[in-house]
Amino acid sequence: MTALSTVLAAIALFLFVMGIATFGAMLKGCLVLRRLARRTPSLDAALLLKSPLVPAVSVIAIFPDVSPESRDFVRRLLSLQFGNLEVVVALDGPSDTGLATWIEEFHLSPSARVSGVYESRDPLRFLVVDAGVDAGPAGALNAAVSAASAPIIGLVGPECEFDSTLLLNLIRPMLEDPERTIAVCGVMPPPPGSARWTEYFGAIESLRSWLARCAAFAGWDLLVPVPGASMLVRRDAIRSVGGFRGGPLELFLDLHALSRAGGNSGIAFVAESASYARVPRSWADLRRRASQDQAQIACALRRRGTAGIWAIGWGLPAIFLVRWVRPLLETAALALLAAGWVMGRIDPALAGLVLLCTVGMEISLSMAAVVLRELATFRGSDPAALAGRFVAAIPENLGYRQVRNLWLIFDFLTVPASACQRPAPRPASR
């Protein structure tokens, strides 16, 4: 056996083991989801809307621009059904023209209490915070937390799709165990859409993430946000960890460290009637979503905080293996296989083994995700969507996944160090 054959065999074996581990995580996620489905009662929206026991929530969001999409998203936040709701928008370095557009659009006036804060003149609890030019996303989030008045902070990203009852579903774990629950993370897979390949591929990615990185990690008490997730976090918990030092992913790493240090708190998971990632309509949408998620993971690994890489035990190293090491090894294996085959140095049996452990394993995992999603919930399925996603697992891994691997490798390596090292001012205490 040549050195090239030895290297390829070793990579294939490693990828096979990783594939089995990924399937085990998805199976664990399926069991967690079935348990959640059995014990979660149906939502009584009228009762929660009227109950005085439901705490107030301040939903915060940051926007770098004044695009129509940003303003439409704010209107959706304002239309959420909740008894005591406040919406706080932080503008990350707005221009004078952009700030004027926000003021005119939402009938804002300068707050008499705090400089740089604008309040709606309409009968809405709506604030806009000018975070400044050099605040950055973390600084803007901390500015929004400082301006918010509620004891619970809500985080809903602009990439999320959600129903108006979102907060009513997210708040329930905090009502069931108010002393122990310091945060709630909710996300679900997207509903069936059109028959576009991009939508099928995006749906399969969401299914695999929902089963493994969400449900399975929740079962192991390692839950962290994924694209499309919405969150509720206790304001005092955010202050206890020093506020945002990056995005929501890094906040949850700090919350896990706080939970492990205290020993009497935890993070709950909501898997139904939650938000989900916007369905990709084009290849550019798929590229953008993969890039944003990879950038957050890269920054979380570079800016690990006091708990280090073991903030959620083996969870963060596992994410690194899946999101960077596996794409790198798959790409290297296929490139070496192609080169060795052209030079006549690869045995057909070894070529079959490499293809089985790369393309074959990924097709099997995607198909398994589609099936496990049907087993995870007790609701009726859509046969057409099920068949479409199941069949789409084949072309997804015969071209798209290889391109996506290149995206993940490139995005992880090209995240600017400055983007992961900018210090953020802490939220003010109240």
N, C-alpha and C positions, 0 to 999 in steps of 0.2 A: 504493500500500500504506500503510495507516494505521500509527501507532506501535504499536498493540496487535498488529497482524499481524506487524510486524517483530520485536517481542519474542518472540512465540510461535514464529516461524520460527527465531530464534536459539536459543531453549531447545530446540526439537525437534532441531535439528542437533547441539547439544551432547550431548543425551541419546542420540542415535543413535551418536555417536562413543564415548560411554561404554559403550553396549551392545556395540559391536563389540570394544572393549578387554576387556570382561568375558568375552565369548565366547573371545577369544584367551587370556585367563588360564585359563579352564576347559579349553581344548584343551591348553595347556601342562601343566596339572595331570594330564590324562589320560595324556599321554606320560610324565610322571614316574612315575605310578602303574604303568604297564605295565613300565617299566624296573625299578622296585622289585619287582614281582611276579615278574619273570624271575630276578632275582638273589638273592632271599630264599629260603633253604632252609627246609624244613619244620622245625618245632620238635621238638627232642629233649629233652623235659621231664626225663626221668630223668637224662640226662647233666648238665644244668645244675643239677639239685637236688643232685647228688653232687660236682660239681667244686669243688675247693678254690680255683680261680682266680676264681670268681664273688664279687665283693665284697659286703659286707653293705649292706643298704638300710634306712634309717629312713623310713618313710612318715609324713608329718605332715599333720594336718588341723586346722581350727579350727571351733569351734561356739559360737554365742552362746546356746544354750539346751540343755535337757535333754530334748528331745522324743523320743518313741519312734523317729521316723525317724532322728534323730542317733545314737541308741544302736544301732539296727539297722545303720546304715552302718558304725559302728566294728566290729561283729561281722563284717561282710563284709570289712573290711580285715584283721582278724585271721585270716580263713580263706584269705587269699592263699597260694598255693603258692610258697615261696621258702626256700632253705636257711638263710639268716641274715637274718631279718626282725625289725625293731623297729617298733612303731606308737607314735607320739607324738601325743597330742591336746592342743591348746591351747584353753583355755576363755576366751573373750573377755568378761570382766566377768561371771562367774557369780554368782548369788545364793548365799547360804549353803545354802538348800534345794536348789538345783540341784547344787551341789558335793557335798552329802551324798548325793544320788541317784546321781551318778557313782561315789562311793566305795562305796556299797552294791551297786550293780549289778555292778561289775567287781572287787570285793574288793580295794580299794586301801588302801594305808597310806602315811603320809608318808615320803618318802625321807630317809635319814640323810645323804645327800650334799649335797642342794640344797634350800633352803626353797621352798615353793610347788610342789613336784613330788611327785606321788604315784605309787607303783609297785604293780603288781599282785602280790598274794600267790599267785596261781595260776602254774603253770609257763608263763607267757607273758612275752614282752618287750614290755610295755605300760606306757606312762607317760602321766599326765595332768598338764598344766601349768596352774596358775592364773596367767594372764597379767595379771590385775588389771583394774580397772574402766575405766581410761582408755587401755588399750593400743591398741585399734583392731585391725583385721585384720592390718595390716603388723606391728605390735608383737607380736601373738600368734604370727604366723608366725616372727618372729625369735626369740621365746622358745622355740618348738618346736625350731628349728634349734639353739639353744644347748643344749637338753636332750638332743638326739639324739646318739647315739654313733657312727653309721655314717659312712663316707666318702661315701656316696651318699644324697642326700635325694630321697624320692619325694613327689610332689604329686598327689593324687587328690581332685577336688572332690565335694561331696555330690550334685551333679546328674549324676554319672557313673554309667553302668551298665557292668559289666565282668565278665569271666570270672576264675576263680581263677588262671589262668595269666598274668594281665596282666603282672606284673613279669618273668616269664621271657622274654616277648616284648620288653619294653622294654629289658632289660639287654643284649640281643645286640649292638646297635651299639657299646656301650661295650667289650664284650669283643673285637669285631673291630678296633677302633681306639682303645685305651685312652688313648693319649697325646693324640690330637687331639679326641676327642669330649668336650665339657664338659657337654652336656645332650642329652636325648632327649625329643621330644614325640610322643605317639601318640594318634591319634583315627581313628575310622572312622564311616561312616554307619550309622544304626540299621537293624536287620534288619526285614523285612516284619512289619507288625503287623495290626491290625484295619482295617476299612474306614471309620474315622471321618475326617471332613474335617480335624479338627485334627491327626491323625496324619499324614495325607498332606501337609498344609501344612508341618508341622514336619520331615518327612523331606525334602521338596524344599529347604527352607532349609538343612538339614544337608548335602545333596548339593552345593549351590552353594558353600557355605563350604568343604567338604572339598576340592573340586576347585581353587578359586581361592585362598582364604586359607591353605590348608594345603599341598596338593601343589604348586601353582604357585609359591607363595612359598618352599617348600623347595627347588625347583629353582633358584630365583634366590638362595638363601641369605638369605632374609628371613623365615624361619619364626617365627611367634608363635602362642601358644595361642588356641584358640577354645572356645566352650562344649562341654563333654563331653570335653575333652582331659585326658590324664594325662601326667605328666612325671617324668623323673629328671634330677637336676642334681648335679654334683659339689659337695661341701660347700666345698672350697677356692675354687671359682669363686664361690659365693654370698658368701663372706667377701671375695673380691677386689673385688666390686662394691659392698661396703658393706651387704649384706643386702637384705632386702625394704624398698622405700620405698613400696610399694603392693601390688597383686596380682601374680599370675603373669605377666600381660602386661607389666607394667613391669619385672619381673625379667628377662624375655627380651630386652627392649630393651637393658637394661644388659649382658646377656651378649653380645649382638651387638656392642655397642660395645667390650667387652673383647676379643672375638674379632678385630674389625677392627684394634684397636690392637696385639694380639700377632701376628696374621697366621698363627698355626699352630694354630688351634682352630676347632671348628665345632659345629653343632647338627644332630643326626640326626632323621629323620622315620620313624615306624612307622605304616603305613597299614592294616594288617590285624591281626586278633586283638588289637586295642587297645580302649580304652574308647570310649563314645559317649554323646551327650547323652540323658538320659531322655526317652522319647517323651511329648509333651504329650497329656494326656488331656482337656483342656478349653481354652477360650479364655483363661482366666486363666493357665494354664501357658504358652501361647504368649506372652502379654503379659509374664509374669515373665521368661522367658528372653531376650526381646528387650531388656527393660529392664536386666537385669543385664549383658548384653554391651555395651550402649550406655554404661552407666555406667563400665565398665572402660576403654572406648576414650576417653571424655571425660576421665577422670582421667589416662590416659596422655598425652593431648595437652596437658593443663594442667600436668602435673607431669612434664616431659619428661626431667629429669636432665641430666647434663653433656653428653650427646651431642646434645641438642636434638631437634627434629622429624625430623632426618635420621639418627636412630640406626640405622635399617635402610634407609638410602638413601631412595628414593622410596616405600617400602612404607607408612609411616605416613601421608603425605599421600594416598596412593591409598585407604587405608582410610577416611580422613576424607571423601574425595569420594564413595565408595560408600555410606557409612553416614549421611552427613548432607546433603551437597550434592545428591546425586541425589534422595533423598526430598523435599528442599525444592523442587527445581526441578520434579519430577513433580507434586507437589501444587499448586504455583503455576500450572503449565501447564494442568492440568485445571480449576482454579478460573477462570482467565482465559478458557479456552475456553468453559466453561459460561456465564460472564457475557457474553462477546462474542456467543455464539450467541443468547442471549435478546434482546440488544439489536440483533441483525441486522447486526453488524459483522464477522462471520467468514465468509470464503469456505468453501464445502464442501470444496474441495481442501485448504485449510490445516487444516481440522478433521480431515480424514482423515490428513494428515501427522502432526499432533500425536498422534492416537490410535495411529498406527502406531509412532511413536517412544517411546511410553510403554507403553500396555497391550500392543500387539502385540509390541514388543521384549521385554518382560518374560515374556510367554507363551513366546516362542521360546527365551529363555535357560533358563527352567525346564524346558521339554521337552528342550533340548539337554543339560542337566545329567543328566536321567534316562537319556538315550541314552549319554552319555559315561561314566557310571558302569558301564554294561554293557560298554563297550569297554575300560575301565580294568583289569579283572581277568579272569583266565582261568577263573574258576569258573562253574558253571552258574547261570542266572538263574531267578527265579520269575516266570513269565509273568503271573500274576494281579497280583502286586505291581507289575510293570513297567507293565502296562496301566493299573492304577489310578492310579499316580503320573503317568503321561503325561497321562491325561485330567484329573487334578486340577490340572494346570498352568493350565487355562483358568479355572475358578472362583477359583483362588488369586490370579489377577491381575485378576479382575473384581469386586473388593470387598475381599477380605482384604488385599491388598498396599497398597491405598490407605489402609486403616485403619492398617496397620503403619507406613506412612510417617509418619502423624501421631504414632504412638507414638515413632518414632525421633527425630523433630524435637523433640517435647516432652521426651523423656528426656535428650537431649543438652543442652538449654538449662536444665533444672531440676536437674542434679546439683549439690548444694551445694558451694561452693568449699571449705568447711571439710573436706569429705570427701576432697578431693584435696590438701590441704595439711598434714595432720596429720603431724608428724615421728615417725618410728619408731626406737626404740633398735636399735642394730646387734646382731647375734648375737655372743655371747661367743666368743672364740677358744679353741681347745683345743690 
